[in-house]
């Protein structure tokens, strides 16, 4: 199907160009944070109502998606603290790093505290593109105003985490 009317996303059409592009944009709130949401589609694919329903369900249950993503971030940072150390060194004059450093009371910033301070800024929904294991990508940052460094949590449609990747 080249177009569809969906209860959550409204009227959608497959892009006519030869490249994957955004066919819907919105926002999602998670606590006091708001993230941009973009639905991407491949011009060579149709639109699948079940896939769109899955995305709508994940957005409706964003706290559960966030919990799974934060657990994966926590594990990623426990295995390699460089993302934390990099931000502690490079952003030591930002309020969030000052607070985390103060709360650490002379110790290294804890993985749990750093993970809790991160917030999602963008959610990409990849409709029928690439591997099924990475259809939802949630980008987390520690301070979007001063850093373009992200931890991108890539998830399957069911919310299972496929990977955490450091991106900028």
C-alpha positions in Angstrom: 0.0 0.0 0.0 1.5 3.4 -1.1 -0.7 5.4 1.3 -2.6 4.8 4.5 -4.8 6.6 7.0 -3.6 5.6 10.4 -5.4 6.5 13.7 -2.2 7.7 15.4 -0.1 9.1 12.5 -2.9 10.3 10.2 -2.6 10.2 6.4 0.8 8.8 5.3 2.3 8.3 1.9 5.3 6.4 0.8 8.0 8.9 -0.4 8.2 9.3 -4.2 11.9 10.0 -4.2 14.6 7.3 -4.5 15.7 7.9 -0.9 14.4 7.1 2.5 12.7 10.1 4.0 10.6 11.4 6.9 6.9 10.9 6.2 5.6 12.0 9.7 7.0 14.3 12.5 5.7 14.9 16.0 6.8 15.0 19.6 6.6 12.7 22.5 6.7 13.6 26.2 8.6 11.6 28.8 8.3 13.2 32.2 9.5 16.8 31.8 11.4 16.0 28.6 10.1 16.2 25.1 11.6 14.3 22.2 11.2 14.9 18.5 9.7 11.8 16.7 10.3 11.1 13.1 8.8 8.3 11.1 11.0 7.3 8.2 9.9 5.2 5.2 11.6 3.6 2.2 10.2 4.5 -1.2 10.5 0.8 -2.3 8.3 -0.4 0.5 4.6 -0.1 1.1 3.1 0.9 4.4 2.1 -1.8 6.8 -0.7 -1.0 9.3 0.6 -3.6 11.8 4.1 -2.0 11.8 2.5 1.4 12.3 0.4 0.1 15.1 3.5 -1.3 16.8 5.2 2.2 16.6 2.0 3.8 18.0 1.9 1.4 20.9 5.6 2.0 21.7 5.0 5.8 21.7 1.9 5.3 23.9 4.0 3.3 26.4 7.1 5.5 26.2 8.0 5.0 29.9 8.5 1.3 29.3 10.6 1.9 26.2 12.7 4.4 28.2 13.2 1.9 31.1 14.5 -0.7 28.6 16.7 1.9 26.9 18.2 3.2 30.2 18.9 -0.4 31.4 20.9 -0.9 28.1 22.7 2.5 28.5 23.6 1.6 32.1 25.1 -1.7 31.0 26.9 0.0 28.1 28.5 2.5 30.5 29.4 -0.1 33.1 31.4 -1.9 30.4 33.1 1.3 29.2 33.0 4.6 31.2 34.7 6.6 28.4 31.4 8.4 27.5 31.0 9.5 31.1 34.7 10.5 31.5 34.7 12.4 28.2 31.7 14.4 29.2 33.0 15.0 32.7 36.2 16.4 31.2 34.7 18.3 28.2 31.6 19.7 29.9 32.8 20.3 33.4 31.3 23.9 33.4 27.8 22.8 32.6 25.2 22.6 35.3 24.4 18.9 34.9 28.1 17.9 35.1 28.7 20.2 38.1 25.7 18.6 39.9 26.9 15.1 39.1 30.4 15.9 40.2 29.2 17.5 43.4 26.9 14.5 44.1 29.8 12.1 43.5 31.6 13.8 46.5 35.1 13.4 45.2 34.5 10.0 43.6 33.9 9.3 39.9 30.5 10.1 38.6 28.4 6.9 39.0 27.0 5.1 36.0 23.5 5.2 37.6 23.6 9.0 38.2 24.9 9.7 34.7 22.3 7.4 33.1 19.5 9.1 35.2 20.7 12.5 34.1 20.5 11.6 30.4 17.3 12.4 28.5 15.9 11.4 25.1 15.9 14.1 22.4 14.9 12.2 19.3 13.1 9.0 18.4 13.4 7.6 14.9 10.8 5.1 13.7 12.2 3.1 10.7 9.3 1.6 8.8 10.4 -1.6 6.9 14.0 -0.5 6.5 17.1 -2.4 7.4 17.3 -5.1 10.0 14.2 -5.9 12.0 16.2 -5.6 15.1 16.7 -1.9 14.9 13.5 -0.3 13.9 13.2 2.2 16.8 16.2 4.4 17.6 16.1 6.6 20.7 18.8 9.2 21.0 19.9 10.2 24.5 22.1 13.1 25.5 23.4 14.5 28.8 23.2 18.2 27.6 21.9 18.9 24.1 22.8 22.6 24.4 26.5 21.9 24.8 27.2 18.5 23.3 26.3 16.7 20.1 27.4 13.4 21.5 24.6 10.9 21.8 24.0 7.3 22.9 21.6 5.9 20.3 19.6 3.0 21.6 18.4 0.8 18.8 15.4 -1.4 19.5 13.2 -3.9 17.8 9.5 -3.2 17.4 8.8 -5.1 20.6 11.1 -2.9 22.6 14.0 -5.3 22.8 17.3 -3.5 22.7 19.6 -4.5 19.8 22.5 -2.1 20.5 23.7 1.1 22.1 26.0 3.2 19.9 27.9 6.4 20.6 27.1 8.8 17.9 27.5 12.5 17.2 
